[in-house]
Amino acid sequence: MKIYILTDLEGVAGVVTPSQTDKGTKDYEEARRLLTAEVNSAVDGILSASGGADVYVNDGHNGGFNLVLENLHEEAKIVHGAPRPMALGGLDESFDAVFLIGYHSMAGAKGVLSHTMSSRSIYRVLLNGSEIGEIGIESLIAGYYGVPVALVTGDEAATKEARSLLGMVETVTVKWSLGRTFAISLSPKKARRLIRDGASKAVKSISRFKPLRVKPPYEVVVEYLLAESAEVRAKVKGVEKVDERTIKVRSDDIMEALTLAGMC
């Protein structure tokens, strides 16, 4: 068994404000400890179901280096460094599943700290006319390699988004939004127990999960908050500027489409 864990931070139990996700703040230091503990719970769950499992952990929030490495589960292998070839660097066809730990819902959703890639610059992202968030983007990248997303943890909006997109996927809800920066959260200890159980269940039923694949051609549209962002991205060869704040990419290859659009 070979599992690839990709982490984010906004979907961790107890994390509700931007200051908790920005490096250099006191709140952030607590949040990264909470994240590390949730990841450790997922690793424990994997190993409880498959003792010889090979577990890789990619710190995916804001360029990485958020996990407290000294506290990370000793059986986890760490995927880190920069620049990354893609968001799921090191992933290939040899993996059985991807787990998304600490995830949030897409931009515009009624979820905790909802956004798509950047709350400061991106209004929304569309794939073939339908809005898509980071859960969908990571699932498509995994699907490109024939690897399914088997577990998603985060707030209620994120886990609902995951089920709507992926259908057969294990989810663990650790908090419920009362506003973008206000929520009801499980205690970290209970969230960890549920994540451990969810990871174990996902591994035990690994064969039922299917990779996310969408038939070509692909059209990715990115609507930015600022005209400057669209202007910069439009300088990339293969990127079309639609209007002052919008760019478009077309391709028969999903990885090329996402990369040109800056989503990979």
LUMNU-599207 format. One line per field, with one value per atom (N, C-alpha, C): residue number from 1; atom name; residue in three letters; x, y, z. Coordinates in steps of 0.02 Angstrom, whole numbers, plus 50000, padded with zeros to 5 digits. Atoms other than C-alpha are relative to their C-alpha. Layout:
// residues N
torvex = [NUM;...]
marti = [CA;...]
dolum = [ALA;...]
u = [X;...]
v = [Y;...]
w = [Z;...]
This chain:
// residues 264
torvex = [1;1;1;2;2;2;3;3;3;4;4;4;5;5;5;6;6;6;7;7;7;8;8;8;9;9;9;10;10;10;11;11;11;12;12;12;13;13;13;14;14;14;15;15;15;16;16;16;17;17;17;18;18;18;19;19;19;20;20;20;21;21;21;22;22;22;23;23;23;24;24;24;25;25;25;26;26;26;27;27;27;28;28;28;29;29;29;30;30;30;31;31;31;32;32;32;33;33;33;34;34;34;35;35;35;36;36;36;37;37;37;38;38;38;39;39;39;40;40;40;41;41;41;42;42;42;43;43;43;44;44;44;45;45;45;46;46;46;47;47;47;48;48;48;49;49;49;50;50;50;51;51;51;52;52;52;53;53;53;54;54;54;55;55;55;56;56;56;57;57;57;58;58;58;59;59;59;60;60;60;61;61;61;62;62;62;63;63;63;64;64;64;65;65;65;66;66;66;67;67;67;68;68;68;69;69;69;70;70;70;71;71;71;72;72;72;73;73;73;74;74;74;75;75;75;76;76;76;77;77;77;78;78;78;79;79;79;80;80;80;81;81;81;82;82;82;83;83;83;84;84;84;85;85;85;86;86;86;87;87;87;88;88;88;89;89;89;90;90;90;91;91;91;92;92;92;93;93;93;94;94;94;95;95;95;96;96;96;97;97;97;98;98;98;99;99;99;100;100;100;101;101;101;102;102;102;103;103;103;104;104;104;105;105;105;106;106;106;107;107;107;108;108;108;109;109;109;110;110;110;111;111;111;112;112;112;113;113;113;114;114;114;115;115;115;116;116;116;117;117;117;118;118;118;119;119;119;120;120;120;121;121;121;122;122;122;123;123;123;124;124;124;125;125;125;126;126;126;127;127;127;128;128;128;129;129;129;130;130;130;131;131;131;132;132;132;133;133;133;134;134;134;135;135;135;136;136;136;137;137;137;138;138;138;139;139;139;140;140;140;141;141;141;142;142;142;143;143;143;144;144;144;145;145;145;146;146;146;147;147;147;148;148;148;149;149;149;150;150;150;151;151;151;152;152;152;153;153;153;154;154;154;155;155;155;156;156;156;157;157;157;158;158;158;159;159;159;160;160;160;161;161;161;162;162;162;163;163;163;164;164;164;165;165;165;166;166;166;167;167;167;168;168;168;169;169;169;170;170;170;171;171;171;172;172;172;173;173;173;174;174;174;175;175;175;176;176;176;177;177;177;178;178;178;179;179;179;180;180;180;181;181;181;182;182;182;183;183;183;184;184;184;185;185;185;186;186;186;187;187;187;188;188;188;189;189;189;190;190;190;191;191;191;192;192;192;193;193;193;194;194;194;195;195;195;196;196;196;197;197;197;198;198;198;199;199;199;200;200;200;201;201;201;202;202;202;203;203;203;204;204;204;205;205;205;206;206;206;207;207;207;208;208;208;209;209;209;210;210;210;211;211;211;212;212;212;213;213;213;214;214;214;215;215;215;216;216;216;217;217;217;218;218;218;219;219;219;220;220;220;221;221;221;222;222;222;223;223;223;224;224;224;225;225;225;226;226;226;227;227;227;228;228;228;229;229;229;230;230;230;231;231;231;232;232;232;233;233;233;234;234;234;235;235;235;236;236;236;237;237;237;238;238;238;239;239;239;240;240;240;241;241;241;242;242;242;243;243;243;244;244;244;245;245;245;246;246;246;247;247;247;248;248;248;249;249;249;250;250;250;251;251;251;252;252;252;253;253;253;254;254;254;255;255;255;256;256;256;257;257;257;258;258;258;259;259;259;260;260;260;261;261;261;262;262;262;263;263;263;264;264;264]
marti = [N;CA;C;N;CA;C;N;CA;C;N;CA;C;N;CA;C;N;CA;C;N;CA;C;N;CA;C;N;CA;C;N;CA;C;N;CA;C;N;CA;C;N;CA;C;N;CA;C;N;CA;C;N;CA;C;N;CA;C;N;CA;C;N;CA;C;N;CA;C;N;CA;C;N;CA;C;N;CA;C;N;CA;C;N;CA;C;N;CA;C;N;CA;C;N;CA;C;N;CA;C;N;CA;C;N;CA;C;N;CA;C;N;CA;C;N;CA;C;N;CA;C;N;CA;C;N;CA;C;N;CA;C;N;CA;C;N;CA;C;N;CA;C;N;CA;C;N;CA;C;N;CA;C;N;CA;C;N;CA;C;N;CA;C;N;CA;C;N;CA;C;N;CA;C;N;CA;C;N;CA;C;N;CA;C;N;CA;C;N;CA;C;N;CA;C;N;CA;C;N;CA;C;N;CA;C;N;CA;C;N;CA;C;N;CA;C;N;CA;C;N;CA;C;N;CA;C;N;CA;C;N;CA;C;N;CA;C;N;CA;C;N;CA;C;N;CA;C;N;CA;C;N;CA;C;N;CA;C;N;CA;C;N;CA;C;N;CA;C;N;CA;C;N;CA;C;N;CA;C;N;CA;C;N;CA;C;N;CA;C;N;CA;C;N;CA;C;N;CA;C;N;CA;C;N;CA;C;N;CA;C;N;CA;C;N;CA;C;N;CA;C;N;CA;C;N;CA;C;N;CA;C;N;CA;C;N;CA;C;N;CA;C;N;CA;C;N;CA;C;N;CA;C;N;CA;C;N;CA;C;N;CA;C;N;CA;C;N;CA;C;N;CA;C;N;CA;C;N;CA;C;N;CA;C;N;CA;C;N;CA;C;N;CA;C;N;CA;C;N;CA;C;N;CA;C;N;CA;C;N;CA;C;N;CA;C;N;CA;C;N;CA;C;N;CA;C;N;CA;C;N;CA;C;N;CA;C;N;CA;C;N;CA;C;N;CA;C;N;CA;C;N;CA;C;N;CA;C;N;CA;C;N;CA;C;N;CA;C;N;CA;C;N;CA;C;N;CA;C;N;CA;C;N;CA;C;N;CA;C;N;CA;C;N;CA;C;N;CA;C;N;CA;C;N;CA;C;N;CA;C;N;CA;C;N;CA;C;N;CA;C;N;CA;C;N;CA;C;N;CA;C;N;CA;C;N;CA;C;N;CA;C;N;CA;C;N;CA;C;N;CA;C;N;CA;C;N;CA;C;N;CA;C;N;CA;C;N;CA;C;N;CA;C;N;CA;C;N;CA;C;N;CA;C;N;CA;C;N;CA;C;N;CA;C;N;CA;C;N;CA;C;N;CA;C;N;CA;C;N;CA;C;N;CA;C;N;CA;C;N;CA;C;N;CA;C;N;CA;C;N;CA;C;N;CA;C;N;CA;C;N;CA;C;N;CA;C;N;CA;C;N;CA;C;N;CA;C;N;CA;C;N;CA;C;N;CA;C;N;CA;C;N;CA;C;N;CA;C;N;CA;C;N;CA;C;N;CA;C;N;CA;C;N;CA;C;N;CA;C;N;CA;C;N;CA;C;N;CA;C;N;CA;C;N;CA;C;N;CA;C;N;CA;C;N;CA;C;N;CA;C;N;CA;C;N;CA;C;N;CA;C;N;CA;C;N;CA;C;N;CA;C;N;CA;C;N;CA;C;N;CA;C;N;CA;C;N;CA;C;N;CA;C;N;CA;C;N;CA;C;N;CA;C;N;CA;C;N;CA;C;N;CA;C;N;CA;C;N;CA;C;N;CA;C;N;CA;C;N;CA;C;N;CA;C;N;CA;C;N;CA;C;N;CA;C;N;CA;C;N;CA;C;N;CA;C;N;CA;C;N;CA;C;N;CA;C;N;CA;C;N;CA;C;N;CA;C;N;CA;C;N;CA;C;N;CA;C;N;CA;C;N;CA;C;N;CA;C;N;CA;C;N;CA;C;N;CA;C;N;CA;C;N;CA;C;N;CA;C;N;CA;C;N;CA;C;N;CA;C;N;CA;C;N;CA;C;N;CA;C;N;CA;C]
dolum = [MET;MET;MET;LYS;LYS;LYS;ILE;ILE;ILE;TYR;TYR;TYR;ILE;ILE;ILE;LEU;LEU;LEU;THR;THR;THR;ASP;ASP;ASP;LEU;LEU;LEU;GLU;GLU;GLU;GLY;GLY;GLY;VAL;VAL;VAL;ALA;ALA;ALA;GLY;GLY;GLY;VAL;VAL;VAL;VAL;VAL;VAL;THR;THR;THR;PRO;PRO;PRO;SER;SER;SER;GLN;GLN;GLN;THR;THR;THR;ASP;ASP;ASP;LYS;LYS;LYS;GLY;GLY;GLY;THR;THR;THR;LYS;LYS;LYS;ASP;ASP;ASP;TYR;TYR;TYR;GLU;GLU;GLU;GLU;GLU;GLU;ALA;ALA;ALA;ARG;ARG;ARG;ARG;ARG;ARG;LEU;LEU;LEU;LEU;LEU;LEU;THR;THR;THR;ALA;ALA;ALA;GLU;GLU;GLU;VAL;VAL;VAL;ASN;ASN;ASN;SER;SER;SER;ALA;ALA;ALA;VAL;VAL;VAL;ASP;ASP;ASP;GLY;GLY;GLY;ILE;ILE;ILE;LEU;LEU;LEU;SER;SER;SER;ALA;ALA;ALA;SER;SER;SER;GLY;GLY;GLY;GLY;GLY;GLY;ALA;ALA;ALA;ASP;ASP;ASP;VAL;VAL;VAL;TYR;TYR;TYR;VAL;VAL;VAL;ASN;ASN;ASN;ASP;ASP;ASP;GLY;GLY;GLY;HIS;HIS;HIS;ASN;ASN;ASN;GLY;GLY;GLY;GLY;GLY;GLY;PHE;PHE;PHE;ASN;ASN;ASN;LEU;LEU;LEU;VAL;VAL;VAL;LEU;LEU;LEU;GLU;GLU;GLU;ASN;ASN;ASN;LEU;LEU;LEU;HIS;HIS;HIS;GLU;GLU;GLU;GLU;GLU;GLU;ALA;ALA;ALA;LYS;LYS;LYS;ILE;ILE;ILE;VAL;VAL;VAL;HIS;HIS;HIS;GLY;GLY;GLY;ALA;ALA;ALA;PRO;PRO;PRO;ARG;ARG;ARG;PRO;PRO;PRO;MET;MET;MET;ALA;ALA;ALA;LEU;LEU;LEU;GLY;GLY;GLY;GLY;GLY;GLY;LEU;LEU;LEU;ASP;ASP;ASP;GLU;GLU;GLU;SER;SER;SER;PHE;PHE;PHE;ASP;ASP;ASP;ALA;ALA;ALA;VAL;VAL;VAL;PHE;PHE;PHE;LEU;LEU;LEU;ILE;ILE;ILE;GLY;GLY;GLY;TYR;TYR;TYR;HIS;HIS;HIS;SER;SER;SER;MET;MET;MET;ALA;ALA;ALA;GLY;GLY;GLY;ALA;ALA;ALA;LYS;LYS;LYS;GLY;GLY;GLY;VAL;VAL;VAL;LEU;LEU;LEU;SER;SER;SER;HIS;HIS;HIS;THR;THR;THR;MET;MET;MET;SER;SER;SER;SER;SER;SER;ARG;ARG;ARG;SER;SER;SER;ILE;ILE;ILE;TYR;TYR;TYR;ARG;ARG;ARG;VAL;VAL;VAL;LEU;LEU;LEU;LEU;LEU;LEU;ASN;ASN;ASN;GLY;GLY;GLY;SER;SER;SER;GLU;GLU;GLU;ILE;ILE;ILE;GLY;GLY;GLY;GLU;GLU;GLU;ILE;ILE;ILE;GLY;GLY;GLY;ILE;ILE;ILE;GLU;GLU;GLU;SER;SER;SER;LEU;LEU;LEU;ILE;ILE;ILE;ALA;ALA;ALA;GLY;GLY;GLY;TYR;TYR;TYR;TYR;TYR;TYR;GLY;GLY;GLY;VAL;VAL;VAL;PRO;PRO;PRO;VAL;VAL;VAL;ALA;ALA;ALA;LEU;LEU;LEU;VAL;VAL;VAL;THR;THR;THR;GLY;GLY;GLY;ASP;ASP;ASP;GLU;GLU;GLU;ALA;ALA;ALA;ALA;ALA;ALA;THR;THR;THR;LYS;LYS;LYS;GLU;GLU;GLU;ALA;ALA;ALA;ARG;ARG;ARG;SER;SER;SER;LEU;LEU;LEU;LEU;LEU;LEU;GLY;GLY;GLY;MET;MET;MET;VAL;VAL;VAL;GLU;GLU;GLU;THR;THR;THR;VAL;VAL;VAL;THR;THR;THR;VAL;VAL;VAL;LYS;LYS;LYS;TRP;TRP;TRP;SER;SER;SER;LEU;LEU;LEU;GLY;GLY;GLY;ARG;ARG;ARG;THR;THR;THR;PHE;PHE;PHE;ALA;ALA;ALA;ILE;ILE;ILE;SER;SER;SER;LEU;LEU;LEU;SER;SER;SER;PRO;PRO;PRO;LYS;LYS;LYS;LYS;LYS;LYS;ALA;ALA;ALA;ARG;ARG;ARG;ARG;ARG;ARG;LEU;LEU;LEU;ILE;ILE;ILE;ARG;ARG;ARG;ASP;ASP;ASP;GLY;GLY;GLY;ALA;ALA;ALA;SER;SER;SER;LYS;LYS;LYS;ALA;ALA;ALA;VAL;VAL;VAL;LYS;LYS;LYS;SER;SER;SER;ILE;ILE;ILE;SER;SER;SER;ARG;ARG;ARG;PHE;PHE;PHE;LYS;LYS;LYS;PRO;PRO;PRO;LEU;LEU;LEU;ARG;ARG;ARG;VAL;VAL;VAL;LYS;LYS;LYS;PRO;PRO;PRO;PRO;PRO;PRO;TYR;TYR;TYR;GLU;GLU;GLU;VAL;VAL;VAL;VAL;VAL;VAL;VAL;VAL;VAL;GLU;GLU;GLU;TYR;TYR;TYR;LEU;LEU;LEU;LEU;LEU;LEU;ALA;ALA;ALA;GLU;GLU;GLU;SER;SER;SER;ALA;ALA;ALA;GLU;GLU;GLU;VAL;VAL;VAL;ARG;ARG;ARG;ALA;ALA;ALA;LYS;LYS;LYS;VAL;VAL;VAL;LYS;LYS;LYS;GLY;GLY;GLY;VAL;VAL;VAL;GLU;GLU;GLU;LYS;LYS;LYS;VAL;VAL;VAL;ASP;ASP;ASP;GLU;GLU;GLU;ARG;ARG;ARG;THR;THR;THR;ILE;ILE;ILE;LYS;LYS;LYS;VAL;VAL;VAL;ARG;ARG;ARG;SER;SER;SER;ASP;ASP;ASP;ASP;ASP;ASP;ILE;ILE;ILE;MET;MET;MET;GLU;GLU;GLU;ALA;ALA;ALA;LEU;LEU;LEU;THR;THR;THR;LEU;LEU;LEU;ALA;ALA;ALA;GLY;GLY;GLY;MET;MET;MET;CYS;CYS;CYS]
u = [50042;50000;50044;49961;50067;49952;50047;49974;50037;49972;50010;49953;50040;49948;50021;49989;49931;49964;50031;49899;49985;50012;49822;49992;50003;49793;49931;50063;49626;49946;50051;49527;50014;49982;49609;49952;50044;49500;50033;49975;49519;50029;49973;49584;49941;50058;49460;50017;49984;49552;50063;49941;49681;50065;49937;49809;50027;49978;49814;50035;49971;49868;50060;49944;50000;50062;49938;50179;50022;49973;50258;49955;50045;50109;49997;50007;50080;49945;50056;49915;50022;49975;50005;50038;49959;50124;49956;50046;49977;49968;50035;49891;50044;49956;50043;50008;49999;50048;49936;50064;49864;50000;49994;49897;50042;49955;50042;49967;50034;49936;49946;50051;49796;50033;49964;49922;50023;49978;49993;49942;50059;49817;49983;50012;49794;50051;49948;49960;49986;50018;49908;49944;50057;49745;50021;49975;49834;50036;49959;49956;49959;50043;49818;49964;50034;49737;50048;49949;49896;50068;49940;50046;50063;49940;50175;49993;50013;50104;50057;49950;50221;49961;50039;50158;50044;49965;50217;49956;50037;50167;50029;49981;50172;49966;50025;50152;49979;50023;50042;49978;50024;49998;50054;49958;50078;50074;49931;50236;50033;49973;50259;50034;49964;50362;49953;50047;50209;49999;49999;50221;50057;49946;50320;50035;49968;50441;50024;49976;50511;49944;50057;50336;49964;50034;50289;50010;49998;50250;50063;49935;50411;49996;50007;50340;49982;50016;50299;50063;49947;50412;49977;50018;50416;50017;49990;50394;50003;49997;50458;50058;49949;50568;49969;50024;50554;50056;50068;50523;49971;50034;50395;49985;50019;50369;49925;50073;50183;49978;50025;50071;50010;49992;50081;50067;49933;50267;50017;49982;50329;49945;50055;50159;50010;49999;50156;49951;50049;50059;50008;49988;50134;49959;50039;50023;49930;50067;49859;49947;50050;49773;50033;49981;49788;49950;50041;49723;50011;49996;49683;49981;50010;49702;50001;50004;49648;49977;50020;49557;49939;50052;49438;49961;50042;49300;50024;49980;49314;49979;50016;49307;49925;50071;49131;49955;50041;49072;49991;50013;48997;50037;49958;49143;50051;49949;49281;50061;49942;49419;49999;50007;49352;50038;49964;49459;50023;49970;49537;50069;49930;49727;50023;49981;49733;49939;50056;49605;50014;49981;49702;49997;49996;49704;49950;50044;49580;49927;50071;49391;49968;50024;49350;50037;49969;49413;49946;50049;49308;50035;49977;49342;49941;50054;49235;49933;50061;49111;49975;50021;49094;50053;49952;49173;50034;49960;49311;50046;49955;49414;50061;49938;49573;49990;50014;49494;49993;50008;49444;50065;49936;49611;50048;49955;49711;49975;50029;49592;50013;49986;49616;50073;49928;49805;50013;49993;49796;49971;50032;49676;50041;49955;49800;50048;49955;49913;49963;50040;49770;49992;50003;49767;49937;50061;49602;50013;50001;49572;49951;50040;49508;49974;50019;49496;50008;49996;49458;49976;50020;49455;49999;50005;49403;49933;50064;49251;49943;50057;49075;49994;50004;49078;50050;49948;49240;49982;50016;49182;49938;50058;49015;50022;49973;49110;50035;49963;49219;49951;50049;49069;49963;50035;48980;50043;49954;49133;50022;49968;49203;49952;50047;49050;50025;49975;49134;50066;49941;49256;49986;50007;49284;50011;49992;49262;49995;50004;49287;49989;50016;49203;50023;49973;49294;49974;50028;49202;49944;50058;49047;50001;49994;49049;49938;50051;48949;50015;49974;49041;50069;49936;49202;50056;49948;49307;49970;50034;49187;49968;50023;49142;49989;50004;49092;50049;49948;49240;49999;49988;49265;50062;49937;49395;50054;49946;49564;50006;49993;49569;49947;50052;49401;50011;49988;49444;50054;49946;49604;49975;50027;49511;49959;50041;49387;50043;49955;49527;50036;49968;49617;49952;50050;49457;49985;50014;49423;50056;49943;49598;50001;50002;49583;49946;50055;49414;50017;49982;49481;50049;49951;49628;49967;50032;49519;49955;50045;49405;50030;49964;49537;49978;50017;49475;49937;50063;49309;50007;49990;49384;50026;49981;49404;50033;49967;49520;49950;50042;49437;50029;49979;49448;49944;50048;49361;50023;49982;49356;50022;49978;49452;49949;49949;49455;49986;50005;49487;50005;49997;49452;50001;49993;49514;49997;50009;49455;50015;49984;49528;49979;50022;49441;50037;49960;49557;49963;50027;49516;50030;49964;49644;50019;49981;49677;50074;49928;49864;50016;49988;49854;49987;50016;49770;50052;49950;49895;50065;49938;50043;49992;50010;49970;49994;50011;49923;50066;49935;50108;50028;49978;50129;49974;50019;50127;49946;50056;49963;49943;50052;49863;49967;50039;49725;49969;50032;49668;49929;50070;49477;49976;50016;49451;50051;49950;49539;50018;49986;49525;49996;50013;49504;50047;49959;49617;49968;50027;49577;50056;49953;49676;49960;50031;49626;50054;49953;49711;49964;50025;49680;50035;49963;49798;49984;50022;49731;50058;49943;49903;50027;49978;49952;49952;50051;49788;50007;49994;49807;50066;49934;49992;50000;50002;49965;49957;50045;49824;50026;49971;49937;49969;50035;49837;50037;49963;49970;50070]
v = [49940;50000;50062;49939;50170;50059;49945;50328;50067;49932;50510;50048;49950;50639;50070;49930;50819;50042;49962;50947;50072;49929;51118;50021;49977;51223;50027;49967;51312;49952;50049;51151;49962;50034;51099;50021;49983;51091;50054;49945;51252;50058;49946;51355;50036;49962;51494;50069;49932;51658;50003;49994;51718;50002;49996;51754;49932;50067;51569;49966;50031;51530;50038;49958;51666;49990;50012;51629;50063;49945;51734;50026;49977;51754;49947;50047;51676;49950;50045;51604;49946;50048;51521;49943;50051;51428;49946;50050;51345;49961;50033;51307;49947;50050;51217;49938;50058;51107;49959;50035;51066;49962;50033;51025;49937;50057;50910;49943;50052;50817;49966;50031;50789;49954;50043;50722;49936;50059;50606;49951;50043;50541;49962;50033;50504;49945;50051;50411;49941;50054;50311;49958;50036;50266;49956;50040;50208;49938;50056;50100;49950;50047;50026;49952;50041;49960;49961;50032;49916;50014;49989;49896;50015;49988;49898;50056;49947;50049;50050;49948;50176;50066;49938;50351;50061;49939;50512;50060;49940;50683;50061;49939;50840;50059;49940;51003;50050;49963;51096;50071;49932;51259;50053;49940;51421;49984;50016;51345;49949;50052;51216;50028;49982;51218;50025;49985;51226;49946;50055;51055;50009;50001;51042;49933;50062;50913;49957;50038;50864;49959;50035;50812;49953;50040;50724;49926;50073;50538;49971;50026;50440;49954;50044;50325;50039;49959;50470;50022;49971;50519;50069;49930;50707;50020;49972;50783;50075;49927;50962;50030;49964;51095;50044;49954;51224;50013;49997;51256;49930;50064;51116;49991;50012;51035;50005;49993;51032;49993;50001;51037;49933;50068;50848;49971;50022;50834;49932;50067;50655;49948;50047;50579;49965;50036;50443;49941;50054;50288;49946;50052;50183;50008;49988;50261;49971;50028;50181;50053;49948;50340;50064;49935;50523;50017;49974;50591;50076;49927;50778;50017;49987;50833;50076;49929;51005;50044;49963;51062;50046;49949;51206;49999;49997;51242;50053;49955;51339;50072;49929;51528;50010;49985;51594;49954;50047;51444;50027;49978;51470;49954;50042;51387;50040;49967;51428;50015;49978;51529;49974;50025;51475;50043;49966;51520;49948;50044;51446;50027;49984;51454;50064;49938;51635;50043;49957;51735;50073;49931;51892;50018;49982;51877;49965;50038;51748;50003;49997;51773;49931;50068;51602;49967;50040;51462;49955;50043;51368;49949;50052;51204;49979;50016;51178;50029;49963;51305;49991;50013;51236;50023;49977;51315;49940;50053;51212;50031;49977;51230;49957;50037;51158;49925;50072;50991;49969;50025;50970;50000;49995;51029;49945;50053;50911;49931;50065;50768;49987;50007;50800;49983;50015;50800;49927;50070;50636;49953;50041;50566;49993;50003;50607;49942;50057;50477;49936;50060;50355;49987;50009;50385;50035;49969;50415;50039;49968;50536;49960;50046;50422;50032;49968;50539;50075;49927;50724;50021;49973;50811;50076;49927;50990;50022;49976;51096;49970;50032;51045;50019;49979;51147;49963;50036;51062;49927;50070;50886;49989;50003;50919;50009;49989;50986;49937;50061;50829;49945;50053;50712;50015;49980;50811;49988;50007;50804;49928;50066;50632;49942;50054;50533;49954;50049;50385;50024;49975;50466;50000;49996;50453;50072;49931;50620;50003;49986;50687;50075;49930;50850;50018;49981;50940;50067;49936;51108;50021;49976;51200;50076;49928;51376;50037;49951;51516;50066;49942;51640;49981;50020;51643;49994;50003;51673;49986;50015;51607;49932;50069;51425;49964;50048;51285;49944;50049;51166;49944;50054;50996;50015;49995;50986;49965;50032;50944;49925;50071;50778;49957;50039;50721;50000;49997;50781;49949;50047;50678;49927;50069;50522;49983;50012;50541;49994;50004;50571;49933;50066;50416;49946;50049;50315;50005;49990;50392;49974;50024;50353;49923;50073;50174;49971;50023;50152;50007;49989;50226;49946;50050;50105;49931;50065;49955;49990;50005;49995;50035;49961;50066;49984;50021;49968;50034;49971;50060;50071;49931;50232;50002;49994;50288;50067;49936;50421;50048;49949;50584;50015;49985;50603;50035;49963;50726;49994;50009;50697;50066;49940;50822;50019;49948;50955;50036;49964;51063;50075;49927;51247;50024;49974;51329;50076;49927;51507;50022;49972;51608;50073;49931;51767;50027;49970;51876;50058;49941;52011;50064;49941;52129;49991;50002;52172;49983;50013;52165;49926;50072;51979;49967;50027;51940;50021;49974;52049;49960;50038;51955;49929;50069;51782;49995;50001;51827;50003;49999;51847;49930;50070;51657;49975;50027;51574;49948;50046;51482;50024;49971;51594;50057;49948;51702;50047;49951;51862;50013;49993;51869;50071;49931;52036;50025;49969;52149;49957;50040;52023;49925;50071;51856;49973;50036;51732;49933;50065;51571;49957;50049;51415;49943;50058;51276;49948;50053;51107;49933;50069;50921;49962;50031;50885;50037;49966;50922;50030;49973;50945;50064;49940;51069;50058;49948;51164;50031;49975;51177;50037;49967;51222;50069;49935;51361;50050;49956;51430;50018;49985;51433;49962;50039;51301;49937;50062;51167;50014]
w = [50000;50000;50000;50007;49949;49997;49993;50003;49997;50006;49957;50036;49963;50083;49978;50016;50023;50052;49946;50159;49979;50001;50171;50073;49931;50327;50020;49984;50314;50025;49981;50342;50063;49938;50505;50056;49942;50663;50042;49959;50761;49960;50042;50614;49967;50026;50570;49974;50020;50540;49956;50043;50411;50039;49962;50548;50019;49983;50587;49941;50060;50408;49972;50024;50386;50043;49964;50434;50038;49961;50569;50055;49946;50685;50055;49945;50855;49986;50017;50794;49951;50050;50648;50033;49967;50763;50031;49973;50850;49944;50055;50685;49967;50032;50614;50045;49955;50769;49993;50011;50745;49934;50065;50562;50005;49994;50605;50036;49962;50731;49959;50044;50603;49949;50047;50478;50034;49962;50610;50012;49990;50644;49936;50063;50459;49988;50007;50455;50045;49953;50609;49972;50028;50524;49942;50056;50367;50024;49974;50465;50039;49963;50572;49953;50050;50413;49956;50042;50319;50030;49960;50432;49961;50039;50293;49950;50048;50203;49995;50014;50124;49995;49996;50168;49986;50019;50086;50019;49979;50153;49965;50036;50044;50034;49966;50141;49947;50058;50017;50013;49986;50105;49989;50007;50045;49990;50016;49972;50045;49956;50110;50062;49939;50270;50055;49946;50383;50053;49952;50464;50050;49950;50625;49990;50022;50556;50058;49942;50725;50032;49971;50777;49951;50051;50614;50013;49990;50622;49970;50022;50608;49940;50058;50475;49936;50059;50357;49964;50042;50213;49979;50012;50180;49928;50067;50006;50008;49990;50013;49960;50037;49935;49946;50051;49797;49949;50025;49658;49988;50011;49640;49926;50070;49470;49991;49999;49515;50072;49932;49668;50034;49974;49690;49979;50019;49660;50029;49978;49669;49991;50011;49633;49932;50063;49500;50004;50006;49447;50053;49950;49588;50063;49939;49721;49994;49998;49774;50011;49986;49833;50024;49972;49878;50055;49946;50043;50004;49994;50058;50072;49929;50240;50013;49982;50304;49944;50061;50147;50011;49998;50115;49935;50059;49990;49951;50054;49828;50013;49995;49808;49990;50005;49837;50039;49961;49938;50071;49932;50110;50048;49959;50198;50037;49960;50320;49955;50038;50233;49928;50068;50064;49950;50053;49913;49950;50049;49757;49984;50009;49757;50036;49967;49815;50015;49982;49912;49983;50014;49868;49925;50071;49679;49955;50044;49611;50023;49986;49602;49993;50010;49529;49942;50053;49416;49971;50032;49289;49955;50046;49200;49957;50048;49044;50023;49982;49111;50070;49931;49288;50049;49950;49442;50032;49970;49519;50053;49947;49678;50005;49992;49746;50008;49994;49791;49930;50068;49609;49961;50037;49541;50021;49976;49652;49978;50020;49609;49926;50072;49422;49988;50007;49441;50019;49978;49538;49947;50050;49408;49936;50058;49270;50006;49987;49350;50017;49986;49375;50074;49928;49563;50027;49973;49655;50065;49934;49798;50042;49960;49936;50065;49937;50088;49994;49995;50109;50069;49934;50279;49997;49999;50314;50029;49976;50349;49959;50031;50300;49926;50070;50138;49957;50037;50085;49989;50007;50120;49955;50044;50034;49927;50067;49883;49974;50019;49881;49980;50017;49883;49936;50061;49748;49938;50056;49636;49988;50006;49673;50011;49987;49728;50054;49953;49809;50030;49965;49932;50075;49927;50119;50021;49977;50207;50076;49928;50383;50008;49987;50433;50071;49934;50575;50024;49978;50578;49952;50036;50517;49998;50009;50447;50026;49982;50529;49965;50035;50418;49973;50030;50320;50052;49949;50477;50069;49938;50609;49993;50009;50640;50065;49945;50756;49982;50014;50767;50052;49953;50842;50041;49964;50978;49959;50038;50900;50014;49983;50993;49966;50033;50926;49924;50072;50750;49980;50016;50755;50003;49996;50811;49938;50059;50668;49937;50058;50543;49998;49997;50603;49976;50020;50582;49925;50071;50411;49956;50039;50349;49999;49996;50409;49955;50043;50323;49926;50070;50161;49975;50019;50158;49993;50001;50196;49940;50058;50049;49940;50051;49932;49929;50069;49780;49974;50023;49774;49974;50022;49738;49928;50070;49558;49986;50017;49483;49967;50033;49430;49931;50069;49242;49963;50041;49126;49927;50071;48938;49970;50035;48830;49946;49986;48764;50065;49937;48916;49989;50000;48939;50073;49932;49099;49996;49997;49136;50071;49935;49278;50001;49990;49336;50061;49947;49439;50033;49966;49564;49972;50025;49488;49926;50070;49306;49991;50005;49339;49998;49997;49377;49933;50066;49211;49949;50047;49119;50004;49991;49194;49973;50022;49160;49925;50072;48982;49960;50033;48942;49988;50010;48954;49934;50065;48783;50009;49996;48758;50043;49957;48875;49963;50034;48800;50051;49957;48882;49974;50020;48878;50011;49986;48963;50051;49956;49088;50060;49940;49231;49988;50014;49141;49947;50049;49052;49985;50021;48958;49971;50027;48915;49970;50032;48795;49985;50014;48779;50002;49996;48752;50055;49945;48897;50064;49939;49072;50038;49963;49148;49966;50036;49012;50014;49988;49036;50069;49930;49225;50011;49992;49214;49968;50034;49087;50037;49962;49193;50068;49934;49346;50057;49949;49438;50021;49988;49446;50027]
